Amino acid sequence: MDIKEIQNLIKFVAKSGASEVKLEMDDIKITIKTGGESHSEAPTYVHQIPVSQPVAAQAPPAAVEAPIATSQSPKDDNSKYITIKSPIIGTFYRKPSPDKPVFVEVGSTIKEGDVLCVIEAMKLFNEIESEVSGKIVKILVDDSSPVEYDQPLFLVDPS
């Protein structure tokens, strides 16, 4: 049984409304569980192959929409603030070096061009400068944490 056949089986079971299907053939055992009658719960897929056989591919993970809905309410509270986002992928540091003080704290007043943090990418330390003036309201990332491109780092009150 190849991955296409498994994916087709998963789609078929999801559409059929069955709560659980088990399929055993030779040395492959597949169990597909759905949420039963509840449509709010995404199907759970289990694909088991013995250790002696290499795993070629697994079923794709089910999409979860709950975090999207919950992330909209905090943005409404912070709509009056400007979000400073990461321009690159790397590791976020609040200090230029371990023995130095942090660049900014909550409540610090900043102006355009002030260094807010450093992001290390490929052994290069990039100073992230502010493009706005205002007051730091919230620091959204912990020191020494990995950050993604366009990830919010700071909330600034421009007034």
C-alpha positions as CSV (number, residue, x, y, z in Angstrom):
1,M,0.0,0.0,0.0
2,D,1.5,3.3,-1.0
3,I,1.0,6.8,0.4
4,K,-1.6,7.8,-2.3
5,E,-3.8,4.8,-1.4
6,I,-3.5,5.7,2.3
7,Q,-4.4,9.3,1.7
8,N,-7.4,8.2,-0.4
9,L,-8.5,5.8,2.4
10,I,-8.2,8.7,4.9
11,K,-10.4,10.9,2.7
12,F,-13.0,8.2,2.2
13,V,-13.2,7.4,6.0
14,A,-13.5,11.1,6.8
15,K,-16.4,11.5,4.3
16,S,-18.2,8.3,5.4
17,G,-18.8,9.5,9.0
18,A,-17.3,6.3,10.5
19,S,-15.7,6.9,13.9
20,E,-13.0,4.4,13.6
21,V,-11.5,2.1,10.9
22,K,-8.8,-0.5,11.4
23,L,-7.0,-2.1,8.4
24,E,-4.5,-4.9,8.7
25,M,-2.6,-6.3,5.7
26,D,0.5,-8.5,6.0
27,D,2.9,-6.4,7.9
28,I,1.0,-3.0,7.8
29,K,-1.5,-1.9,10.4
30,I,-3.5,1.3,9.9
31,T,-6.0,2.8,12.3
32,I,-8.0,5.9,11.4
33,K,-10.0,7.5,14.1
34,T,-12.4,10.4,13.6
35,G,-14.3,12.5,16.1
36,G,-17.5,10.4,15.6
37,E,-20.6,12.6,15.3
38,S,-18.8,15.7,16.5
39,H,-17.7,17.8,13.5
40,S,-15.6,20.2,15.6
41,E,-13.0,17.5,16.2
42,A,-10.5,16.8,13.4
43,P,-9.8,13.2,12.5
44,T,-6.8,11.5,14.1
45,Y,-4.7,9.2,11.9
46,V,-2.4,6.5,13.0
47,H,-0.1,4.7,10.6
48,Q,2.0,1.9,12.1
49,I,4.7,-0.1,10.3
50,P,7.0,-2.6,11.9
51,V,10.5,-1.4,12.9
52,S,12.1,-3.8,10.3
53,Q,10.5,-1.9,7.5
54,P,11.6,1.8,6.8
55,V,9.0,4.5,7.0
56,A,8.5,6.0,3.5
57,A,6.0,8.7,4.4
58,Q,3.3,9.4,7.0
59,A,-0.2,10.8,6.7
60,P,-0.3,14.6,6.6
61,P,-1.2,16.2,10.0
62,A,-4.8,17.6,10.4
63,A,-5.2,21.3,10.2
64,V,-6.3,23.0,13.5
65,E,-8.2,26.2,13.3
66,A,-8.7,27.0,17.0
67,P,-5.5,29.0,17.5
68,I,-6.4,31.3,14.6
69,A,-9.7,32.3,16.3
70,T,-8.0,32.9,19.7
71,S,-5.2,35.0,18.3
72,Q,-7.6,37.7,17.0
73,S,-8.8,38.9,20.4
74,P,-5.4,40.1,21.8
75,K,-4.8,42.1,18.6
76,D,-8.0,44.1,19.3
77,D,-6.7,45.1,22.7
78,N,-3.3,46.2,21.2
79,S,-4.6,47.9,18.1
80,K,-3.5,51.3,19.2
81,Y,0.1,50.1,19.5
82,I,2.7,49.7,16.8
83,T,4.2,46.2,16.4
84,I,7.9,46.0,15.7
85,K,8.5,42.7,13.9
86,S,11.7,40.6,13.2
87,P,13.2,41.4,9.8
88,I,15.1,38.1,9.8
89,I,15.1,34.5,11.2
90,G,17.6,34.0,14.1
91,T,18.1,34.1,17.8
92,F,16.8,37.1,19.7
93,Y,19.0,38.8,22.3
94,R,18.0,41.7,24.5
95,K,21.7,42.6,25.3
96,P,24.7,43.2,23.1
97,S,26.7,40.7,25.3
98,P,26.0,38.7,28.5
99,D,27.8,41.2,30.8
100,K,26.1,44.3,29.3
101,P,22.7,45.8,30.2
102,V,19.6,45.3,28.0
103,F,19.0,47.6,25.2
104,V,15.4,48.5,26.2
105,E,13.0,47.7,29.0
106,V,9.2,48.0,29.3
107,G,8.5,51.7,29.7
108,S,11.7,52.8,27.9
109,T,11.2,55.8,25.6
110,I,12.7,55.1,22.1
111,K,13.2,57.2,19.0
112,E,13.9,56.3,15.4
113,G,17.3,54.6,15.0
114,D,17.6,53.4,18.6
115,V,18.9,49.8,18.8
116,L,16.2,47.6,20.4
117,C,17.8,44.2,20.3
118,V,20.2,41.9,18.4
119,I,19.3,38.9,16.3
120,E,22.0,36.4,15.6
121,A,21.7,34.7,12.2
122,M,24.4,32.4,10.9
123,K,27.0,33.7,13.5
124,L,26.3,37.3,12.5
125,F,24.8,39.7,15.1
126,N,22.4,42.1,13.5
127,E,21.3,45.2,15.5
128,I,17.6,45.8,15.1
129,E,16.9,49.5,15.1
130,S,13.5,51.2,15.8
131,E,11.7,52.7,12.8
132,V,9.3,54.5,15.1
133,S,9.4,56.8,18.2
134,G,7.4,56.0,21.3
135,K,7.4,54.0,24.5
136,I,7.9,50.3,24.8
137,V,4.7,48.8,26.1
138,K,5.5,45.1,25.9
139,I,8.4,42.8,25.0
140,L,6.9,39.8,23.2
141,V,10.0,37.5,23.0
142,D,12.1,36.0,25.7
143,D,15.9,36.6,25.7
144,S,17.9,33.9,23.7
145,S,14.7,32.6,22.0
146,P,14.5,31.7,18.3
147,V,12.5,34.1,16.2
148,E,10.9,33.7,12.7
149,Y,10.7,36.3,9.9
150,D,7.9,38.8,10.6
151,Q,7.4,37.6,14.2
152,P,6.3,40.4,16.6
153,L,9.0,41.4,19.0
154,F,7.9,44.6,20.7
155,L,4.7,46.7,21.1
156,V,5.3,50.5,21.0
157,D,2.9,53.2,22.1
158,P,3.6,56.0,19.5
159,S,1.8,58.7,21.6
